[in-house]
């Protein structure tokens, strides 16, 4: 889970966008796809490997942000005769287009994940596939990996089946529209049931001790100062002297959480199938160490989040309102407890000792985003084989041992992109305020350099380095700090005790 989501809107090109371009160069982020990859993608888009089963009669729908075109999942929800629910979840079948050992496959192993920058994304697969033939766009007949999961009246999974099928999505929905239709009672039953099933699954998550973080989307809106003609268009202001930035949050809607529960349900079903078959790759996460929880408590204090000592972390998180800026900032910091997540591969019936994902509080696998994440293509094949009682394809077995390392490296690069983007954006937000004083709380002190550490500003909600004071920093205490550096070009923000 990302620490925070970032996107940039507005007119000006510099200095923020220039800094982001430089970051892509510095991190050696893949640029355009090689010609042989593009050519293979065009051929594959025209001649996919199609399944025999036809499920195009099921009126699937997708729920994504309005601008998304790389649509990994489509769903259809219904009631079962005699009680309970049926979840049909179609996942883009990337393996129908990607030949093992081919050019697209090799490039996907080099990229590992789609990388998200505030101003653009760097896709895992060529857009002819990820935003075209393989995407579950409305009206388009596509090969898919089709999950059918039956739930009882309380939302507990009773049976899961997965097979290849042709599907056709009927509608491309977005979160705001779904929420509005459900709230005002105009949603048709397959959409309206998202609330019923999602709410039941959220209750089960509470019962098993799982945690879903409603992390807001952080939007950096770029504005131009009005000149003496009243014109705010600063597209020609390449030096960035008149650029200003505003930090805004988009709080997740209940529909975001209900939709996420369908994905979590599928990932849990996939993990159990793989464990039962003795071959698979799980997404695992150890329990957070006490030190990480202690640091989070100091962050809560900095942001005026009331966290009584007798209240467990999971219980606190569920009381937070992501529409409140301080709660939103704290939820972003909560993702630090998710550090240590990794991938655990196994085969030959030797089940690993640790199979749980601490935040899910159950075995879990990544399998619902194959257009954007390499491992999901392999997880789908493992689940298809397990459900059919068939042998796992050799190309999957051959890659299994190296996949955790590849995913770890790809995730590390994605996290680095995210951290650097956050630094650049925060520097852009503060670049015109060097010399100003801010109220902050010390949330971390370096063990071997007690005059240096980290502060959490109360407004704006920014975490940054503090150094240069004459005395040891007071951990967990309020501190007045002066901004000494805010340079988007160097992605640096620095404070000193005032």
C-alpha positions in Angstrom: 0.0 0.0 0.0 1.4 3.4 -0.9 2.2 5.9 1.8 0.2 8.4 -0.1 -1.2 8.9 -3.5 -0.2 12.0 -5.4 -1.3 13.7 -8.5 -0.7 17.1 -10.0 -3.3 19.3 -11.7 -3.0 22.8 -13.1 -1.2 24.6 -15.9 2.4 25.4 -15.0 5.2 23.3 -16.2 8.0 24.4 -13.9 9.5 23.9 -11.4 7.6 20.9 -10.1 7.2 19.1 -13.4 10.8 19.7 -14.3 11.9 18.2 -11.0 9.8 15.2 -11.7 11.3 14.7 -15.1 14.8 14.9 -13.6 13.8 12.3 -11.0 12.8 9.9 -13.7 16.2 10.3 -15.2 18.1 10.0 -11.9 16.2 6.8 -11.0 16.7 5.3 -14.5 13.0 4.8 -14.8 12.1 2.9 -18.0 11.1 5.2 -20.8 9.5 4.2 -24.1 9.0 0.5 -24.8 11.6 -1.1 -27.2 10.3 -1.5 -30.8 10.2 -5.3 -30.6 8.0 -5.1 -27.5 5.6 -2.7 -29.2 5.5 -4.9 -32.3 4.8 -8.0 -30.3 2.1 -6.2 -28.3 0.3 -5.1 -31.5 0.4 -8.7 -32.8 -0.8 -10.1 -29.5 -3.6 -7.6 -29.3 -4.9 -8.8 -32.6 -4.5 -12.5 -31.9 -5.0 -13.4 -28.2 -5.4 -16.9 -26.9 -9.1 -17.2 -26.3 -10.8 -19.5 -23.8 -13.6 -21.9 -24.6 -16.0 -20.7 -21.9 -18.3 -17.8 -22.9 -19.5 -15.6 -20.0 -20.4 -12.6 -22.1 -24.0 -12.9 -21.0 -23.1 -11.8 -17.4 -23.5 -7.9 -17.2 -20.2 -7.1 -15.6 -19.3 -3.5 -14.6 -16.1 -1.8 -13.5 -15.4 0.7 -10.8 -12.4 2.9 -11.2 -11.3 6.6 -11.2 -12.9 8.4 -14.1 -9.7 8.8 -16.0 -8.5 5.2 -15.7 -8.3 3.1 -18.8 -6.1 0.2 -17.6 -9.1 -1.7 -16.1 -7.9 -4.9 -14.3 -11.2 -6.0 -12.7 -14.9 -6.2 -13.5 -17.6 -7.6 -11.2 -21.1 -8.8 -11.0 -22.9 -9.3 -7.7 -26.1 -11.3 -7.1 -28.2 -13.0 -4.5 -28.1 -16.8 -4.2 -31.3 -18.8 -4.1 -31.8 -20.0 -0.5 -29.7 -17.1 0.9 -26.3 -15.6 0.6 -24.5 -13.9 -2.3 -22.5 -14.7 -5.4 -19.5 -12.6 -6.4 -18.3 -12.9 -9.9 -15.0 -11.1 -10.4 -13.3 -11.0 -13.8 -9.6 -10.3 -13.9 -7.8 -9.2 -17.1 -6.1 -12.3 -18.5 -2.7 -10.9 -19.4 -1.3 -14.4 -20.1 -3.7 -14.6 -23.1 -1.5 -11.9 -24.7 2.0 -12.4 -23.2 4.1 -15.3 -24.5 6.5 -16.7 -21.8 10.1 -15.9 -22.8 8.9 -13.3 -25.4 9.8 -9.7 -25.7 6.8 -8.4 -23.7 7.5 -11.0 -20.9 11.2 -10.0 -20.7 10.3 -6.3 -20.5 7.6 -6.9 -17.9 10.2 -8.7 -15.7 12.5 -5.6 -16.2 9.7 -3.2 -15.1 7.9 -5.4 -12.6 5.2 -2.8 -11.7 3.6 0.3 -13.2 5.2 3.3 -11.6 3.0 6.3 -10.6 4.3 9.8 -10.7 2.2 12.8 -9.8 2.1 13.9 -13.4 2.2 10.6 -15.3 2.5 6.8 -15.1 5.1 4.5 -16.5 3.2 1.3 -17.4 4.2 -2.3 -16.9 2.8 -3.4 -20.3 2.5 -1.5 -23.6 -0.7 0.6 -23.8 -1.9 -1.5 -26.8 -2.6 -4.1 -24.1 -2.9 -2.4 -20.8 -5.2 0.4 -22.0 -6.5 -1.5 -25.1 -7.0 -5.1 -25.9 -6.4 -6.6 -22.4 -8.3 -3.9 -20.5 -11.8 -4.7 -19.4 -13.3 -1.7 -21.2 -17.1 -1.5 -21.6 -18.5 -3.2 -24.7 -15.2 -5.0 -25.4 -15.1 -8.8 -25.4 -12.0 -9.9 -23.5 -10.4 -13.1 -22.2 -10.5 -13.0 -18.4 -9.7 -15.1 -15.4 -13.2 -15.4 -13.9 -13.6 -15.9 -10.2 -16.9 -17.1 -8.8 -17.1 -16.9 -5.0 -20.2 -17.9 -3.1 -20.8 -16.3 0.3 -23.2 -17.1 3.1 -25.7 -14.6 4.5 -23.0 -13.2 6.8 -20.5 -12.7 3.9 -18.3 -15.7 4.7 -16.8 -17.4 1.7 -18.2 -20.9 1.2 -16.8 -21.9 -2.1 -14.5 -20.4 -4.7 -14.0 -21.4 -8.4 -11.7 -19.8 -11.0 -11.6 -20.5 -14.7 -10.8 -18.7 -18.0 -13.7 -17.1 -19.8 -14.7 -14.5 -22.3 -16.4 -11.6 -20.7 -17.8 -8.2 -21.7 -18.2 -5.3 -19.3 -21.5 -3.4 -19.7 -20.7 -0.2 -17.7 -17.7 1.8 -16.6 -18.6 3.3 -13.3 -16.6 5.6 -10.9 -16.6 5.7 -7.1 -18.6 9.0 -6.8 -21.3 7.8 -9.2 -21.6 4.5 -7.5 -21.8 6.1 -4.0 -24.4 8.6 -5.2 -26.6 5.9 -6.9 -26.4 3.6 -3.8 -27.2 6.5 -1.4 -30.2 7.8 -3.4 -31.6 4.3 -4.1 -31.3 4.4 -7.9 -28.6 1.7 -8.2 -29.6 -1.5 -9.9 -29.2 -4.6 -7.7 -25.8 -5.8 -8.9 -24.4 -2.4 -7.9 -26.5 -1.9 -4.8 -25.3 -5.2 -3.5 -21.8 -3.7 -3.3 -22.8 -2.0 -0.1 -24.4 -5.1 1.4 -21.5 -7.4 0.6 -18.8 -4.8 1.4 -20.3 -4.0 4.8 -20.5 -7.7 5.7 -16.9 -8.2 4.6 -15.8 -5.2 6.7 -17.5 -6.7 9.8 -15.7 -9.9 9.2 -12.4 -8.0 8.8 -13.0 -6.4 12.3 -13.7 -9.9 13.7 -10.5 -11.4 12.5 -8.4 -8.4 13.5 -7.7 -7.0 10.0 -7.1 -3.4 9.1 -8.0 -1.4 6.0 -6.5 2.1 5.9 -8.7 4.7 4.3 -5.7 6.7 3.1 -6.8 9.9 1.3 -5.5 10.9 -2.1 -3.3 13.9 -1.7 -3.8 16.3 -4.6 -1.2 19.0 -5.4 -3.1 21.7 -7.2 -0.8 24.1 -9.1 -2.0 27.7 -9.4 -0.6 30.8 -11.2 -0.8 34.1 -9.4 -3.1 36.6 -11.1 -1.1 39.3 -13.0 -2.2 42.8 -13.5 -4.4 41.8 -16.5 -6.4 39.4 -14.4 -4.9 36.4 -16.3 -4.0 33.4 -14.2 -2.5 31.3 -17.1 1.2 31.0 -16.3 2.0 28.3 -18.8 4.8 30.5 -20.1 6.3 31.1 -16.6 9.1 28.6 -17.0 11.1 29.9 -14.1 8.3 29.0 -11.7 8.7 32.4 -9.9 4.9 32.9 -9.7 3.8 29.4 -9.1 1.9 28.5 -6.0 0.8 25.1 -4.8 -2.2 24.1 -2.7 -2.4 20.8 -0.8 -5.8 19.1 -0.9 -7.1 15.7 0.1 -9.7 13.5 -1.5 -11.2 11.4 1.3 -12.1 7.8 0.3 -15.8 7.2 0.0 -17.5 4.2 1.6 -17.8 2.7 -2.0 -13.9 2.8 -2.2 -13.8 0.5 0.9 -16.6 -1.8 -0.3 -14.9 -2.2 -3.7 -11.6 -3.0 -1.9 -13.3 -5.7 0.1 -14.1 -7.6 -3.2 -10.5 -7.5 -4.1 -9.4 -8.6 -0.6 -11.9 -11.5 -0.7 -10.5 -12.7 -4.0 -6.9 -12.4 -2.8 -7.7 -14.4 0.3 -9.5 -17.1 -1.8 -6.4 -17.2 -4.1 -4.1 -17.7 -1.1 -6.1 -20.5 0.3 -6.2 -22.3 -3.1 -2.5 -22.1 -3.4 -1.9 -23.3 0.2 -4.2 -26.2 -0.4 -2.5 -27.1 -3.6 1.0 -26.8 -2.1 2.4 -24.4 -4.7 2.0 -20.7 -4.8 3.2 -17.2 -4.0 1.7 -15.2 -1.1 1.9 -11.6 -0.1 3.0 -11.7 3.6 3.5 -9.1 6.3 4.9 -9.6 9.8 3.4 -7.9 12.8 4.7 -4.4 13.3 7.5 -4.1 15.9 6.8 -2.1 19.1 9.2 0.6 18.1 7.2 1.4 14.9 4.0 1.6 17.0 5.7 3.9 19.5 6.8 6.3 16.7 3.2 6.3 15.4 2.0 7.3 18.8 4.3 10.3 18.8 3.0 11.2 15.3 -0.6 11.0 16.7 0.4 13.4 19.4 1.9 15.8 16.8 -1.4 15.7 14.8 -3.7 16.0 17.9 -5.1 12.6 17.3 -6.4 11.2 20.6 -5.0 7.7 21.1 -5.6 6.5 24.7 -3.0 3.8 25.7 -5.7 1.2 26.3 -7.0 1.5 22.7 -5.5 -0.9 20.2 -4.2 0.4 16.9 -6.8 -1.3 14.8 -9.6 0.1 16.9 -8.2 3.6 16.7 -7.9 3.5 12.9 -11.6 2.7 12.5 -12.6 5.9 14.4 -10.7 8.3 12.2 -12.4 10.5 9.6 -10.2 10.9 6.5 -12.1 14.1 5.7 -10.4 15.8 8.6 -6.9 17.0 7.6 -5.1 15.9 10.8 -6.8 12.4 10.6 -5.9 12.2 6.9 -2.2 12.9 7.6 -2.2 10.4 10.4 -3.7 7.7 8.2 -0.9 8.4 5.7 1.6 7.8 8.5 -0.1 4.6 9.6 1.1 3.0 6.4 4.6 2.9 8.0 3.3 -0.2 9.9 3.0 -2.0 6.6 6.8 -1.9 6.1 8.2 -5.4 5.8 5.7 -6.8 3.4 7.1 -9.2 1.0 6.4 -12.2 -1.2 6.7 -15.8 -0.1 6.9 -18.5 -2.8 6.6 -22.2 -2.1 6.2 -25.5 -4.1 6.2 -29.2 -3.7 3.7 -29.2 -0.9 6.1 -27.5 1.6 4.0 -24.8 3.1 6.0 -21.9 4.6 6.0 -21.2 8.3 4.6 -17.7 7.9 1.7 -17.4 5.6 -0.2 -14.5 7.1 -0.5 -10.9 6.0 -0.8 -9.0 9.3 -3.0 -6.2 8.0 -5.4 -8.6 6.3 -5.1 -11.0 9.3 -5.3 -14.0 6.9 -3.3 -15.6 4.1 -3.5 -13.3 1.1 -2.2 -13.1 -2.4 -1.9 -10.4 -5.1 -3.9 -11.6 -8.0 -6.3 -8.8 -9.1 -4.1 -6.3 -10.9 -2.1 -8.2 -13.6 -2.0 -5.2 -15.9 0.0 -3.2 -13.3 1.8 -5.8 -11.3 4.0 -8.7 -12.6 3.3 -11.3 -9.8 -0.5 -11.3 -10.4 -0.1 -13.0 -13.8 1.7 -15.9 -12.1 -0.8 -16.0 -9.2 -3.7 -16.4 -11.7 -2.0 -19.4 -13.3 -1.3 -21.0 -10.0 -4.9 -20.6 -9.0 -6.3 -21.9 -12.3 -4.1 -25.0 -12.0 -5.1 -25.6 -8.4 -8.8 -25.2 -9.1 -8.6 -27.5 -12.1 -6.5 -30.1 -10.4 -4.0 -29.7 -13.2 -0.2 -29.3 -13.2 1.2 -25.8 -12.9 2.7 -24.6 -16.2 6.4 -25.1 -16.4 7.0 -21.4 -17.2 5.3 -20.5 -13.9 7.4 -23.0 -11.9 10.6 -21.8 -13.6 10.0 -18.2 -12.5 8.7 -18.9 -9.0 12.0 -18.9 -7.1 13.1 -15.6 -8.5 9.7 -13.8 -8.3 10.0 -12.7 -4.7 13.3 -11.0 -5.4 12.0 -9.4 -8.6 8.9 -8.1 -6.8 11.0 -6.9 -3.9 13.2 -4.9 -6.3 10.3 -3.6 -8.2 8.5 -2.6 -5.0 11.6 -0.9 -3.7 11.9 1.2 -6.9 8.2 2.0 -6.6 8.6 3.1 -3.0 11.7 5.2 -3.9 9.7 6.9 -6.6 7.0 7.6 -4.1 9.3 8.9 -1.4 11.2 11.2 -3.8 7.9 12.5 -5.3 6.7 13.3 -1.9 9.9 15.2 -1.1 9.7 17.1 -4.4 6.1 18.0 -3.9 6.6 19.1 -0.3 9.6 21.2 -1.3 7.4 22.8 -4.0 4.7 23.6 -1.4 7.2 25.3 0.9 9.6 26.9 -1.6 8.3 30.4 -1.1 8.3 30.1 2.7 12.0 29.8 3.5 12.8 31.7 6.7 9.3 31.3 8.2 8.6 29.7 11.6 6.4 26.7 12.0 4.9 24.7 14.9 6.0 21.1 14.9 6.5 18.1 17.1 9.6 16.0 17.2 8.7 12.5 16.1 12.1 10.9 15.7 15.6 11.6 17.1 18.8 10.0 15.6 20.4 7.6 18.0 24.0 8.8 17.4 23.1 12.4 16.6 20.5 13.6 19.2 20.5 17.2 17.7 19.1 15.9 14.5 15.9 14.1 13.7 12.4 14.4 12.2 9.6 16.8 12.9 5.9 16.6 12.0 4.5 20.0 11.1 1.0 20.7 12.3 0.2 22.9 9.3 0.8 21.9 6.6 0.9 18.2 7.4 4.5 17.6 6.3 7.3 15.4 7.8 10.8 16.7 7.4 14.3 16.6 8.7 15.4 19.0 11.5 19.1 19.6 12.4 21.5 22.3 13.5 20.2 23.0 17.0 22.5 23.5 20.0 20.7 21.0 22.2 19.3 17.5 22.1 15.9 17.3 20.4 12.9 16.8 22.8 11.4 13.6 21.5 7.6 13.8 21.4 7.6 17.4 22.4 6.5 20.5 20.6 9.1 22.6 18.9 9.2 25.8 17.0 11.3 25.4 13.8 12.5 27.6 11.0 12.5 26.5 7.4 16.0 26.8 6.0 15.7 24.9 2.7 12.9 24.0 0.3 14.3 23.2 -3.1 12.1 21.1 -5.5 15.0 20.6 -7.9 16.9 18.8 -5.1 13.9 17.3 -3.4 15.1 18.7 -0.1 13.2 20.3 2.8 15.2 21.2 6.0 14.4 22.9 9.2 16.4 24.1 12.2 15.2 24.7 15.8 14.1 28.3 16.2 
